[in-house]
Amino acid sequence: MSNAFAQAETFEPVAGLTKTTQRAGLVLLVPLAVITWVIVTLILGGLGLPVAWLFGIVISLAFIVVIYRARGRKLDAMSSGMSLTFDSRGITERNPIATRFVSWEGLREARMVKPIVGMSAGKLYRGGRPSETPGVDALGSAAASKEFGLVGVGTVELSADANAMDRETYRQNEGRNGVDALTGQPLVALYLTQFDPKWPDARIGEWVDRFRPDVFATAKATYDEQSRLDSLSIRELAKDAWDKPKAQVAAERAEAERKATEEGTA
């Protein structure tokens, strides 16, 4: 084994991850702000307070600011406990609630992965204290968007700090990223872009390439294609979409002509 991969290597979350996630989550607070404003305005109006709608705006904004800052503190605590470690056994991703491990043999593919999301609103919580990490998983749940990572057969171990709601949330999310065709086990997702958005072109990609070059090859191809599409303008994207069917038609015509020529000389 090359000396470059002889020792385990650990990565920390990218700088600014918490702020980026907070901005994404801020959009989700807008409906809450509107609902709070309506309720407060109705209450103040019923009490006969003049310009109740104005006081409603002030109170609802103050309420949202408090929630936003409290959530920011939770995200900071979550981010400080995150890490991604590579060694000769496989890949380990940790956060304060859970530890995921996927061996190199268990690694299946690189693709877009879904974040863990919070419990269904229809589920009632019985016993224990409310979760201090809504949505449980580090940072991804706020915007609930996919990201480019890895999936494989592995393990998820919850920490001693995980409460009943955390455990139920993880149970409900089993299989969210699919089930392994060979073993039937729920696939474990690894969220690599939280540690490096350009991981296929960086050190993380080198680790994957060293131990699973087959998975890395597809990851690199997918990443390069997405990067190419991201760099195109709307006009270039439209032209690209138009040219592909034209190229397909041309290829089909060429194949038909080749077959006709072969039949004519037979």
Phi, psi and omega in degrees: 000139178298144179301334181294343181234016182284330182249149177299148180227132183245138180245145177257161178301150180294150178297138177085004182298318181297316181295320179298316181291323177298319179296320178296319181289338181298326179299324181289343180275346182300310178300323179297321179296319180295315180298317179298318180299316181298313183296313181296319180298317179296318181295311181294323178295322178294334178275359178082016180285130179292156182042051182301326182296325180290315176297327178297319179297313182300313183293318180294321177295319178297320179298316181292322178299317179298315179297317182299315181290322179295319178293324178298320178295321179294319179294322177298317179295320179294315182296322182293339180260010181267145175201157179228119185240134176247137172209188184291343179277320184164212186239131179238124177245127184240146165218173186299344182259323187213159174236124177256140176223132175230122178286163178297323179291328182278349181294132184252308184196167173253129180194181177289131181242149181268140178285160173288136181244163184290173181298152176300140181298338181279350180276131178266140180271125181243118175079159177076179181264157178298150180294139176268359179229074181307134183083351175061304194276149186306112160066328185288332189294333187302308180271346179051042180250158179283159174214163185275115182213209181235154173226152179188177176276123183200205182230153173231116180247123179277145182282170179294340180279350181290127179268185185299320180292321177301315182294320178293323179297314179296323179297317180293334183271359178300131179083003180299330178256022175102173180237140181293130183292332184276317186254342184078005180277150175298137179285140178264129181263143175241123189263081190286331184292343176291340181254336174193107181301336180250038189302327178296337180260009186233195185298323178301318178298325179296321178296314180297317180296325182294318186258332178222074181299334179293316178292320181296322181301315179290325178297315181295318179296317180294316180296315180297320180293318179294321178296322179295316180294322180295332183275348182278148174280171179300320180295318180292323178296318179296318180295319180297318180294327180285321183291327182297312176298322178298318180295323179294317178298317180298319180294320179294321178294317179298320179293319178296319179294321179296317179294321179295320178296318180295321179291327181288330180270352182286000000 
